[in-house]
Amino acid sequence: MKTKLLPLLIFLSLATINISCRSISQGKRLSKCEFRLESLQNIKLANVKIDEVKGITDLSLLDAGKITLALARNSSLPMHMTVNIEVKNPNKKTAGLNELKWILYIDDIQMAEGESVQRFEVPGTGTNILPLEVDLDLKKALKGKSRSALLKFAFNLAGFGKEATRVKVRAKPSFKVLGGTIRYPGYIKVTREFTSD
């Protein structure tokens, strides 16, 4: 019985080593990739989609009421967005990561942090979009700001304000190796200004 299991164990060990080596190689190639904050999408304030309107006056009565009610309450003001990061791979072979810890800053204010645990790959000499799903409490992130300041901030971020909004993501990729995890040394910084133009 033991002799029958031995080839299987050897095969599984070699497969694990091969996967780990491939993961390390893809991680090295990722360090040579270019990162660009491509877009913000699906921006919702109090569960109302605001990235397709020009201001609160363009909202339906029901949607405006949802935002007004959330602003009037002393509890939270939930905001959701998808932050799309374009990754360009100059290498001939695939680059990839297993996990990504990230911190989101808007106008130099830390707004949220999280972790993506989905495998992400960029083909050789190609590009791919890495989407980060961000959920935050706008009242908590901008503590002490007035209701009008919160609205102005949200609509500026959606691209309908007069002022530019600076968005920065600090990202730390990691790679699975032989049952463990290797984290990227330091953070990759990705920034962009969003304006109504």
C-alpha positions as CSV (number, residue, x, y, z in Angstrom):
1,M,0.0,0.0,0.0
2,K,2.8,2.4,0.9
3,T,4.6,1.7,-2.3
4,K,1.5,2.7,-4.3
5,L,1.2,6.0,-2.4
6,L,4.9,6.9,-2.8
7,P,4.6,7.9,-6.6
8,L,1.5,10.0,-5.8
9,L,3.2,11.8,-3.0
10,I,6.3,12.5,-5.1
11,F,4.0,13.8,-7.9
12,L,2.1,16.1,-5.5
13,S,5.3,17.4,-4.0
14,L,6.8,18.2,-7.5
15,A,3.5,19.8,-8.6
16,T,3.5,22.0,-5.5
17,I,7.2,23.0,-6.1
18,N,6.4,23.7,-9.8
19,I,3.4,25.9,-8.8
20,S,5.4,27.7,-6.2
21,C,8.3,28.4,-8.7
22,R,5.8,29.7,-11.3
23,S,4.2,31.9,-8.6
24,I,7.6,33.4,-7.7
25,S,8.5,34.0,-11.4
26,Q,5.1,35.6,-12.0
27,G,5.6,37.8,-8.9
28,K,9.1,38.9,-10.2
29,R,7.6,39.9,-13.5
30,L,4.8,41.8,-11.7
31,S,7.5,44.1,-10.2
32,K,8.3,45.2,-13.7
33,C,4.7,46.0,-14.7
34,E,3.3,49.5,-15.0
35,F,0.3,50.4,-12.9
36,R,-2.2,53.2,-13.8
37,L,-5.4,54.2,-12.1
38,E,-7.7,53.7,-15.1
39,S,-11.2,54.7,-13.8
40,L,-13.7,54.9,-10.9
41,Q,-17.0,53.1,-11.7
42,N,-20.2,52.2,-10.1
43,I,-20.1,55.0,-7.6
44,K,-23.0,54.8,-5.1
45,L,-23.9,57.1,-2.3
46,A,-26.5,55.7,0.1
47,N,-27.0,52.9,-2.4
48,V,-27.9,55.5,-5.2
49,K,-25.8,55.4,-8.3
50,I,-24.3,58.9,-8.8
51,D,-21.6,58.5,-11.5
52,E,-24.2,59.0,-14.3
53,V,-25.8,62.2,-13.0
54,K,-24.4,65.8,-12.9
55,G,-25.7,66.7,-9.5
56,I,-28.3,66.0,-6.8
57,T,-30.9,68.0,-8.8
58,D,-30.6,65.4,-11.6
59,L,-31.6,62.6,-9.3
60,S,-35.1,61.1,-9.2
61,L,-37.2,62.2,-6.2
62,L,-36.9,58.8,-4.6
63,D,-33.1,58.7,-5.0
64,A,-32.6,62.3,-3.8
65,G,-34.8,61.3,-0.8
66,K,-32.6,58.3,0.0
67,I,-29.4,60.5,0.0
68,T,-31.2,63.3,2.0
69,L,-32.4,60.8,4.6
70,A,-28.9,59.2,5.0
71,L,-27.4,62.7,5.4
72,A,-30.0,63.6,8.1
73,R,-29.4,60.5,10.1
74,N,-26.5,60.5,12.7
75,S,-25.4,57.0,11.6
76,S,-23.4,56.2,8.5
77,L,-23.4,57.4,4.9
78,P,-22.4,54.4,2.9
79,M,-20.4,54.8,-0.3
80,H,-19.4,52.2,-2.8
81,M,-17.1,52.4,-5.8
82,T,-15.0,50.1,-8.1
83,V,-11.5,51.4,-8.5
84,N,-10.0,50.0,-11.7
85,I,-6.2,49.7,-11.9
86,E,-4.7,49.0,-15.3
87,V,-1.7,46.7,-15.2
88,K,0.6,46.7,-18.2
89,N,3.0,43.8,-18.5
90,P,6.2,44.5,-20.6
91,N,7.5,40.9,-20.0
92,K,7.0,38.2,-22.6
93,K,5.6,35.8,-20.0
94,T,2.6,36.1,-17.6
95,A,2.8,38.2,-14.4
96,G,0.5,37.6,-11.5
97,L,-0.4,37.8,-7.8
98,N,-2.4,35.8,-5.4
99,E,-3.6,38.5,-2.9
100,L,-3.5,42.3,-2.8
101,K,-3.7,44.4,0.3
102,W,-4.6,48.0,-0.5
103,I,-5.2,51.4,1.0
104,L,-7.3,54.1,-0.7
105,Y,-6.6,57.8,-0.3
106,I,-8.8,60.6,-1.8
107,D,-7.4,64.1,-1.6
108,D,-4.7,62.8,0.8
109,I,-7.3,61.4,3.3
110,Q,-7.2,57.7,4.0
111,M,-10.7,56.6,3.1
112,A,-10.6,52.8,3.2
113,E,-8.4,49.7,3.2
114,G,-9.0,46.1,2.2
115,E,-7.7,43.0,0.7
116,S,-8.4,41.2,-2.6
117,V,-7.9,37.5,-2.4
118,Q,-8.6,36.6,-6.0
119,R,-5.8,35.4,-8.3
120,F,-4.9,38.0,-10.8
121,E,-2.8,37.6,-14.0
122,V,-1.6,39.8,-16.8
123,P,-0.6,38.0,-20.1
124,G,2.8,38.6,-21.6
125,T,3.1,42.0,-23.3
126,G,-0.5,42.6,-22.5
127,T,-2.7,44.6,-20.1
128,N,-5.5,43.6,-17.7
129,I,-7.8,45.5,-15.3
130,L,-7.5,44.8,-11.6
131,P,-10.8,45.9,-10.0
132,L,-10.9,46.9,-6.3
133,E,-14.4,46.9,-4.7
134,V,-14.4,49.7,-2.1
135,D,-17.0,50.2,0.6
136,L,-16.6,53.0,3.1
137,D,-18.6,55.2,5.5
138,L,-18.3,58.8,4.1
139,K,-19.4,60.4,7.4
140,K,-16.7,58.5,9.3
141,A,-14.0,59.1,6.7
142,L,-14.8,62.9,6.6
143,K,-15.7,63.2,10.3
144,G,-16.8,66.7,11.2
145,K,-17.6,67.9,7.7
146,S,-20.9,69.5,6.9
147,R,-23.7,67.7,4.9
148,S,-23.0,70.0,1.9
149,A,-19.3,69.3,2.1
150,L,-20.0,65.5,2.1
151,L,-22.3,65.9,-1.0
152,K,-19.7,68.1,-2.8
153,F,-17.0,65.6,-2.1
154,A,-19.1,62.6,-3.4
155,F,-20.1,64.5,-6.6
156,N,-16.6,65.7,-7.2
157,L,-15.4,62.1,-7.0
158,A,-18.1,61.1,-9.5
159,G,-16.6,63.7,-11.9
160,F,-19.3,66.4,-11.8
161,G,-17.7,68.9,-9.5
162,K,-15.5,71.9,-10.4
163,E,-12.5,70.8,-8.4
164,A,-10.1,68.0,-9.2
165,T,-10.1,65.0,-7.0
166,R,-6.8,63.2,-6.3
167,V,-7.1,59.5,-5.9
168,K,-4.2,57.3,-4.7
169,V,-4.0,53.6,-4.1
170,R,-1.2,52.0,-2.2
171,A,-1.0,48.3,-3.0
172,K,1.0,45.4,-1.6
173,P,0.8,42.2,-3.6
174,S,1.6,38.8,-2.2
175,F,2.3,35.3,-3.7
176,K,1.6,31.8,-2.4
177,V,4.8,29.7,-2.1
178,L,4.9,26.2,-0.6
179,G,2.0,26.7,1.7
180,G,3.3,30.1,2.8
181,T,2.9,33.7,1.6
182,I,5.6,36.1,0.3
183,R,4.6,39.8,0.5
184,Y,5.9,42.4,-1.9
185,P,8.6,44.6,-0.2
186,G,6.9,48.0,0.2
187,Y,3.9,49.4,-1.6
188,I,3.1,50.1,-5.2
189,K,1.7,53.6,-5.5
190,V,-0.9,54.4,-8.2
191,T,-2.3,58.0,-8.4
192,R,-4.6,60.0,-10.7
193,E,-6.6,63.2,-10.7
194,F,-10.2,63.1,-11.7
195,T,-12.0,66.2,-13.0
196,S,-15.2,67.0,-14.8
197,D,-13.3,67.7,-18.0
